Structure formats: structure tokens, C-alpha cells
Amino acid sequence: MRKYNIISGDGHLEVPPETWTKYAPAKYQDIAPKTVKLPDGTEVGRVLDSEMSCDVVLACDLDYDQYGRGRSSSWHYPDGSPRPGTGDAIQRLQEQDRDGIDAEILYPAVGASRFLRPLLAKDPEAYLALVQAYNTWLGQEYCPVASDRLLGNAVVPETGLEDAILEAKRCRDMGIRSMCLTNWPNGGAWYAPGDERFFEAMVDLEMVNSPHSNFGASGPKPGTESDKQSIAISKLNSRTGGSAAYAISQLMYHIFDKVPKSMVYIGESFCSWIPFNMNRSNEYYVRYQMREDDLHLKKLPSEYYRDNMKFSFIHERSAMEMRYLIGVDLLIWGSDFPHTANTFPHSVSSVDEMFRDVPEDERRQVLVLTPCELFGLDPDKEITPTPSR
């Protein structure tokens, strides 16, 4: 009887766009992203005048000395068969088996999120229909093959707050447990009043906000740097967390006190920077809260990390070494399959190296219990076997 032993908190569905655009209404098929084969035999995704190469997202079947244009720039092998990470749900489950893992949190294809943005200005209705098409494919076709192992992360549309909330409800009705913010729920790069309604809806729906690496802007909105709010948020932003740091500062300032049960899981954020950020944010908050009229929180910044956030790492040796400074239950491991930093098909060896001196209960916390609690899974239940063809 197979149960969870290793869950990856960072997988990606880099499927050709035709896989999911078929769920869009017929009137949007002409404008939908398409796979285009170039004269040199490589493939790109194309929407309007924009093209997306596969180079940065498909490398799991290649050694680093092989990786490069002409070898990694295609969803398909020369015979037309799908490369790893690009196939259907059964292929994905087989790839999990080969890698020695039991389930994955599956982030949206690059071609189903940021790559659709050129449509947003030209035809918002088409953009929204295509986001919904991806989420429908995810919730009705792909994940139901093994919903306890294929943990789909839906796209949040950037057409406004109301559309974001409605799409969250529709996704939950399909069984999807998580949504990937790329911007704030209002559709912009910065918080806007009312965005907390989306976070409230996600709590009510028992869904997780799971941005990948970051979401929204990495600094104040141009022209607002001297505003009291921007100054206050900047005091919470130690910048060491890379592109995620400003989003975290905005969450502390605008969301977590209003929606205290909100949970935000940032995949592929890495984790070794977290203790420094906790300490420095606390230090700045304690120093400046009496001076800045707008810098008043209900908790210390570090407490929002511990109560409202989770983070994932790939092959980051220092993450588990620093686990007591971070908080063991804030950590989730991820393989990044099939992207360039991935550990496929050697994830078990990678995990064993990082967890070599970690007690078994803490290993299980990071690899099983935390992702199970976050995504509403039973850690002791027998999981779905991989179907045969």
C-alpha cells in the first residue's frame, strides 16, 4: 500500500498550448496561443506578436552540457512524442514514479499566465476566456486522473477583483485547491483597496494563495515613493528576499491583519534568506513604528511569516541547516520539474543529501505533513496508483 513519502511543492505544467486552449469558446480559437514550428525545427508558443521559447522551461531530460537551443527548444521529440513534463496526466504520474516522488503542486504553464498578458490590453474578454480555459482543463481533465497526486494551481485572471473572486469559486467547484497570483487580485502590480476580499474568499473556500517566486511589483509604485504608506511598507522590506520581499511587505501591511487566517505559499522562493528578513524586519518595525504614523501592525513581522506563510526550496543545502531559525513547519521541498533547476530524475538522492542529518519526524514534516495540511490531504491515506495505458 503506497502512501505519501515525498511531495514536491514546486512542479510545472509546461504543456503545449493546444492541450488546454481547446476549452476556450470557438470565437477565441483564432487568437489563442498556438505552437509554431520554426524553420530550424524548434518550437515556440505564439500569441499575437509575442513568442515564448521552451528554452528556459524544459531541461529535465538533458545534461547541462547538452542544454541549449535546438535541444531544449521544443515540447516534442523529433518523432512527435512529448518530452518529460509536457504530456498528459498519466505521463506525469509515470514521471513522478520514475523520480521517486508521490505528488506535486503543479504551477501553471508559463504560456497560460504571463504569456497571455499581451491579450489583456487588446481583448480582455478573450484573455479571461483563455485563463478560464486553462483552469477548466486543469480541473476537469488533468487533475481528476489522480487528484491526490496532481495538485493543480489555477491561474488568477488579471481582469479585476470581481473576476478573480468568481474564478476562485469556479475553480473550487472543480476541486482545485490553489491559485497562483502573478499580480494583485485587482489585476495590477500593487495592492488596491478591496483586494482583501479575494483573500477572504480564498479563506472561505479553503483555498491557498500560491504565487511562484513572487507576485506584483518589487518596489513602490513610481511617483509614490514619498507617500506615508510607501515609506511604511519600505521599512518592512529588507529586500534580501529578492523579488518576493516587497510582496511580503505589502501582505503584512495590507492583508494579514484584515484576513488573519489567510495563507500564502510562495513556491520556489528559496528559504535561507528568511531568518535575516525576519530579524531585520522586526528591527526596523520596532525602531520606526513610533515615528511613522502609518506603521502599525498587530504583530511583529516575523510572526506573520510564522502564522501566514510557507516557502519552498529546491536543492538548497542550507535550508534544512537553518530550519530552526526559519521554522520547520514553514518549509516545503520542491523539485522544479521540468525547469532548468530541477532535480529529476534524481530527486530522492537530492532529498537524502539535504536531509542526511535531519530527524525523521522533521523530514516527514517538510516532505509530507506541511504540504498535506496546506492542501487538505490525508497524510496517512493510500494514494491513487498510476493508471496503465
C-alpha positions as CSV (number, residue, x, y, z in Angstrom):
1,M,0.0,0.0,0.0
2,R,1.6,3.2,-1.2
3,K,1.3,6.4,1.0
4,Y,3.0,9.8,0.8
5,N,6.7,9.8,1.4
6,I,7.8,12.8,-0.7
7,I,5.6,15.6,-2.0
8,S,7.1,18.2,-4.3
9,G,5.8,21.7,-3.7
10,D,7.1,23.0,-7.0
11,G,6.3,21.4,-10.2
12,H,5.3,23.0,-13.5
13,L,2.9,22.0,-16.3
14,E,4.8,23.0,-19.4
15,V,2.3,21.6,-21.9
16,P,1.8,22.8,-25.5
17,P,-1.0,25.5,-25.5
18,E,-3.3,23.3,-27.7
19,T,-3.6,21.0,-24.8
20,W,-5.8,23.4,-22.9
21,T,-6.9,26.1,-25.5
22,K,-9.4,23.6,-26.8
23,Y,-11.6,24.5,-23.8
24,A,-11.9,28.1,-24.9
25,P,-15.1,29.2,-26.9
26,A,-14.8,28.8,-30.7
27,K,-14.8,32.5,-31.3
28,Y,-11.4,32.8,-29.4
29,Q,-9.6,30.0,-31.1
30,D,-8.0,32.2,-33.8
31,I,-6.5,34.5,-31.1
32,A,-5.5,31.7,-28.7
33,P,-1.8,30.7,-28.2
34,K,-0.5,28.2,-30.7
35,T,2.5,26.0,-31.2
36,V,4.6,27.2,-34.2
37,K,7.4,25.1,-35.6
38,L,10.3,27.3,-36.8
39,P,12.4,26.5,-39.9
40,D,15.3,25.2,-37.7
41,G,12.9,22.6,-36.2
42,T,12.5,24.3,-32.8
43,E,9.0,25.1,-31.4
44,V,7.7,28.3,-29.9
45,G,4.3,29.4,-28.5
46,R,2.9,32.4,-30.3
47,V,0.1,34.8,-29.3
48,L,-0.4,37.9,-31.3
49,D,3.1,39.3,-31.9
50,S,4.7,37.6,-28.9
51,E,6.6,34.4,-28.9
52,M,7.6,32.1,-26.0
53,S,10.6,29.8,-26.3
54,C,10.7,26.5,-24.4
55,D,14.4,27.0,-23.6
56,V,14.0,28.1,-20.0
57,V,11.3,25.7,-19.0
58,L,12.3,22.3,-20.5
59,A,15.6,20.9,-19.5
60,C,14.9,17.8,-17.3
61,D,15.9,15.2,-19.9
62,L,19.2,16.9,-20.7
63,D,22.6,17.2,-19.0
64,Y,23.8,20.8,-18.6
65,D,26.4,20.4,-21.3
66,Q,23.6,19.4,-23.7
67,Y,21.2,22.1,-22.8
68,G,20.7,24.8,-25.4
69,R,18.8,26.0,-28.4
70,G,18.0,23.2,-30.8
71,R,18.0,20.6,-28.0
72,S,15.7,22.1,-25.4
73,S,13.6,24.3,-27.6
74,S,10.7,22.0,-28.2
75,W,7.8,20.4,-26.4
76,H,8.3,17.3,-28.6
77,Y,11.0,14.9,-29.6
78,P,11.7,14.6,-33.3
79,D,9.3,11.7,-33.6
80,G,6.5,13.8,-32.2
81,S,6.3,12.2,-28.8
82,P,6.1,14.5,-25.7
83,R,9.2,15.3,-23.8
84,P,9.2,14.9,-20.0
85,G,6.9,17.4,-18.3
86,T,4.8,18.1,-21.4
87,G,2.5,15.2,-21.6
88,D,-0.8,14.1,-20.2
89,A,-1.7,13.2,-16.6
90,I,-0.7,9.6,-16.9
91,Q,2.7,10.5,-18.3
92,R,3.1,12.9,-15.4
93,L,2.3,10.2,-12.8
94,Q,4.8,7.9,-14.5
95,E,7.4,10.7,-14.2
96,Q,6.6,11.0,-10.5
97,D,7.2,7.3,-10.1
98,R,10.5,7.5,-12.0
99,D,11.6,10.4,-9.8
100,G,10.6,8.6,-6.6
101,I,8.0,11.2,-5.5
102,D,4.3,10.8,-4.7
103,A,2.6,14.1,-5.6
104,E,3.3,17.6,-6.9
105,I,1.9,21.0,-6.5
106,L,1.6,22.0,-10.2
107,Y,2.2,25.6,-11.1
108,P,0.6,27.0,-14.3
109,A,2.4,26.7,-17.6
110,V,4.3,29.9,-18.4
111,G,2.2,30.0,-21.6
112,A,-1.0,30.1,-19.5
113,S,-0.2,33.0,-17.2
114,R,2.2,35.9,-18.0
115,F,2.4,34.9,-21.7
116,L,-1.3,35.7,-22.1
117,R,-0.8,39.3,-20.9
118,P,-0.5,40.7,-24.5
119,L,-4.1,39.8,-24.9
120,L,-5.2,41.7,-21.8
121,A,-4.9,45.1,-23.4
122,K,-6.1,44.1,-26.8
123,D,-9.1,41.9,-25.9
124,P,-9.8,41.4,-22.2
125,E,-12.7,39.1,-22.9
126,A,-10.5,36.8,-24.9
127,Y,-7.8,36.9,-22.2
128,L,-10.3,35.9,-19.5
129,A,-11.8,33.2,-21.6
130,L,-8.4,31.7,-22.2
131,V,-7.5,31.8,-18.5
132,Q,-10.7,30.0,-17.8
133,A,-9.9,27.5,-20.5
134,Y,-6.6,26.6,-18.8
135,N,-8.3,26.3,-15.4
136,T,-11.1,24.2,-16.9
137,W,-8.6,21.8,-18.5
138,L,-6.7,21.6,-15.1
139,G,-9.8,21.0,-13.0
140,Q,-11.9,18.8,-15.4
141,E,-9.4,16.8,-17.4
142,Y,-5.9,16.7,-15.9
143,C,-6.1,16.7,-12.1
144,P,-9.1,14.3,-11.7
145,V,-6.9,11.4,-13.0
146,A,-5.3,11.4,-9.5
147,S,-6.4,14.5,-7.6
148,D,-4.4,13.4,-4.5
149,R,-1.2,13.4,-6.6
150,L,-1.8,16.1,-9.2
151,L,-2.4,19.2,-7.1
152,G,-3.3,21.8,-9.7
153,N,-2.6,25.5,-9.1
154,A,-5.0,27.6,-11.1
155,V,-4.3,31.0,-12.8
156,V,-5.8,34.1,-11.3
157,P,-7.2,36.3,-14.1
158,E,-5.9,39.9,-14.1
159,T,-9.1,41.5,-15.4
160,G,-10.2,42.8,-12.0
161,L,-11.1,41.9,-8.4
162,E,-14.6,40.5,-9.2
163,D,-13.3,38.2,-12.0
164,A,-10.6,36.9,-9.7
165,I,-13.1,36.1,-6.9
166,L,-15.6,34.5,-9.3
167,E,-12.9,32.4,-10.9
168,A,-11.7,31.2,-7.5
169,K,-15.2,30.0,-6.7
170,R,-15.5,28.3,-10.1
171,C,-12.1,26.6,-9.6
172,R,-13.0,25.4,-6.1
173,D,-16.2,23.8,-7.5
174,M,-14.0,21.8,-9.8
175,G,-11.9,20.6,-6.9
176,I,-8.9,22.9,-7.4
177,R,-7.3,23.8,-4.0
178,S,-4.9,26.6,-5.0
179,M,-4.5,29.6,-7.2
180,C,-1.3,31.3,-8.5
181,L,-1.2,35.1,-8.1
182,T,1.0,36.8,-10.6
183,N,-0.3,40.3,-9.8
184,W,-2.6,41.5,-7.0
185,P,-6.3,40.5,-7.3
186,N,-7.2,43.9,-8.7
187,G,-5.1,42.9,-11.7
188,G,-2.3,45.4,-11.0
189,A,1.2,45.2,-9.6
190,W,0.3,46.9,-6.3
191,Y,-2.3,46.5,-3.7
192,A,-5.6,48.3,-4.2
193,P,-8.4,48.8,-1.6
194,G,-10.7,45.8,-1.8
195,D,-8.0,43.2,-2.6
196,E,-8.5,41.8,0.9
197,R,-11.9,40.5,-0.4
198,F,-10.1,38.0,-2.6
199,F,-8.0,36.8,0.3
200,E,-11.2,36.5,2.4
201,A,-12.9,34.5,-0.3
202,M,-9.9,32.1,-0.5
203,V,-10.1,31.5,3.2
204,D,-13.9,30.8,3.0
205,L,-13.2,28.5,0.0
206,E,-10.4,26.7,1.9
207,M,-8.0,27.5,-0.9
208,V,-4.3,28.6,-0.8
209,N,-2.7,31.6,-2.5
210,S,0.3,30.0,-4.1
211,P,2.3,32.6,-6.1
212,H,5.5,31.3,-7.8
213,S,8.7,33.1,-6.6
214,N,6.8,36.4,-6.2
215,F,3.8,38.4,-7.4
216,G,3.2,42.0,-8.2
217,A,5.8,44.7,-8.2
218,S,9.2,44.5,-6.5
219,G,9.1,48.1,-5.3
220,P,6.9,51.2,-4.7
221,K,4.7,52.5,-7.5
222,P,6.6,55.2,-9.4
223,G,5.7,58.6,-8.0
224,T,4.6,57.3,-4.6
225,E,7.9,56.7,-3.0
226,S,7.3,59.6,-0.6
227,D,3.8,58.6,0.4
228,K,3.4,57.6,4.0
229,Q,2.2,54.1,3.1
230,S,5.1,53.5,0.7
231,I,7.6,54.7,3.4
232,A,6.0,52.4,5.9
233,I,6.0,49.4,3.6
234,S,9.6,50.1,2.7
235,K,10.5,49.8,6.4
236,L,9.2,46.3,6.4
237,N,11.0,45.4,3.1
238,S,14.6,44.3,3.8
239,R,15.0,43.3,0.1
240,T,17.1,40.3,1.0
241,G,14.2,38.0,-0.1
242,G,14.7,39.1,-3.7
243,S,11.6,39.7,-5.8
244,A,9.3,38.3,-3.1
245,A,10.3,40.7,-0.4
246,Y,8.1,43.7,-1.5
247,A,5.1,41.5,-1.9
248,I,5.6,40.1,1.6
249,S,5.8,43.6,3.0
250,Q,2.6,44.6,1.3
251,L,0.9,41.4,2.6
252,M,1.9,42.4,6.1
253,Y,0.8,45.9,5.8
254,H,-2.5,45.4,3.8
255,I,-3.7,41.9,4.2
256,F,-2.7,39.8,7.2
257,D,-4.3,41.9,9.9
258,K,-7.5,42.2,7.9
259,V,-7.6,38.5,7.0
260,P,-5.7,36.8,9.8
261,K,-6.5,33.2,8.5
262,S,-5.0,34.0,5.1
263,M,-2.3,31.6,4.0
264,V,0.2,32.5,1.3
265,Y,2.6,29.8,0.0
266,I,5.4,31.1,-2.2
267,G,6.8,28.3,-4.4
268,E,10.5,28.3,-5.4
269,S,11.2,31.3,-3.1
270,F,14.2,29.5,-1.5
271,C,14.5,29.8,2.2
272,S,18.0,30.7,3.5
273,W,17.2,34.4,3.4
274,I,14.1,34.1,5.7
275,P,15.9,34.4,9.1
276,F,17.7,37.5,8.1
277,N,14.5,39.1,6.8
278,M,12.6,38.2,9.9
279,N,15.2,39.8,12.1
280,R,15.8,42.9,10.0
281,S,12.0,43.5,9.5
282,N,11.5,43.1,13.3
283,E,14.3,45.5,14.0
284,Y,13.1,48.2,11.6
285,Y,9.5,47.8,12.8
286,V,10.4,48.2,16.4
287,R,12.6,51.2,15.6
288,Y,10.2,53.0,13.3
289,Q,6.7,52.2,14.5
290,M,6.6,55.1,16.9
291,R,7.9,57.5,14.3
292,E,5.9,56.5,11.3
293,D,2.2,57.4,11.5
294,D,1.2,54.6,9.1
295,L,3.5,51.8,10.5
296,H,1.2,50.0,13.0
297,L,0.8,46.2,12.9
298,K,-0.9,43.8,15.3
299,K,2.2,41.5,15.3
300,L,5.9,41.6,14.8
301,P,6.8,41.0,11.1
302,S,8.4,37.6,12.0
303,E,5.0,36.4,13.4
304,Y,3.3,36.9,10.0
305,Y,6.0,34.7,8.5
306,R,5.2,32.0,11.0
307,D,1.4,32.3,11.0
308,N,0.6,33.2,7.4
309,M,3.3,32.0,5.1
310,K,5.0,28.9,3.7
311,F,8.0,28.7,1.4
312,S,9.7,26.1,-0.8
313,F,13.3,25.4,-1.8
314,I,14.9,23.1,-4.5
315,H,18.4,21.8,-3.9
316,E,19.2,24.4,-1.2
317,R,21.6,22.7,1.2
318,S,21.5,25.5,3.7
319,A,17.7,25.4,4.1
320,M,17.5,22.4,6.4
321,E,20.6,23.5,8.2
322,M,18.8,26.7,9.1
323,R,15.4,25.1,9.8
324,Y,15.2,26.1,13.5
325,L,15.8,29.7,12.6
326,I,13.2,29.6,9.8
327,G,10.7,27.3,11.4
328,V,10.5,23.7,10.3
329,D,6.8,23.9,9.5
330,L,7.4,26.9,7.1
331,L,9.4,24.7,4.7
332,I,8.3,22.7,1.7
333,W,10.7,21.0,-0.7
334,G,10.2,21.1,-4.5
335,S,11.8,19.5,-7.5
336,D,11.1,22.3,-10.0
337,F,10.4,19.7,-12.6
338,P,10.8,20.2,-15.6
339,H,12.6,23.6,-15.3
340,T,16.3,24.2,-15.5
341,A,17.0,23.9,-11.8
342,N,15.0,20.6,-11.4
343,T,16.3,17.5,-9.7
344,F,14.5,15.0,-11.9
345,P,15.1,12.0,-12.1
346,H,17.4,12.2,-9.1
347,S,15.1,13.9,-6.5
348,V,15.4,11.1,-4.0
349,S,19.2,11.4,-3.9
350,S,18.9,15.2,-3.7
351,V,16.5,15.0,-0.8
352,D,18.6,12.4,1.0
353,E,21.6,14.6,0.8
354,M,19.8,17.7,2.2
355,F,18.1,15.7,4.9
356,R,21.0,13.5,5.9
357,D,21.2,14.7,9.5
358,V,17.6,15.7,9.9
359,P,15.4,13.6,12.3
360,E,12.8,11.5,10.7
361,D,9.9,13.5,12.2
362,E,11.2,16.7,10.8
363,R,11.9,15.2,7.4
364,R,8.3,14.0,7.3
365,Q,7.1,17.4,8.4
366,V,8.7,19.1,5.4
367,L,8.2,16.4,2.8
368,V,4.7,15.3,3.7
369,L,2.8,16.9,6.7
370,T,3.2,20.6,5.8
371,P,2.1,20.2,2.2
372,C,-0.7,17.8,3.2
373,E,-2.0,20.3,5.8
374,L,-1.7,23.2,3.4
375,F,-3.6,21.5,0.6
376,G,-6.1,19.5,2.6
377,L,-4.7,16.0,2.0
378,D,-4.7,13.0,4.4
379,P,-1.1,12.1,5.0
380,D,-1.9,8.5,6.1
381,K,-4.3,7.6,3.2
382,E,-3.3,5.2,0.4
383,I,-2.7,7.3,-2.7
384,T,-4.0,6.7,-6.2
385,P,-2.0,4.2,-8.2
386,T,-0.5,5.2,-11.5
387,P,-3.0,4.1,-14.2
388,S,-1.9,1.9,-17.1
389,R,-2.3,3.0,-20.6
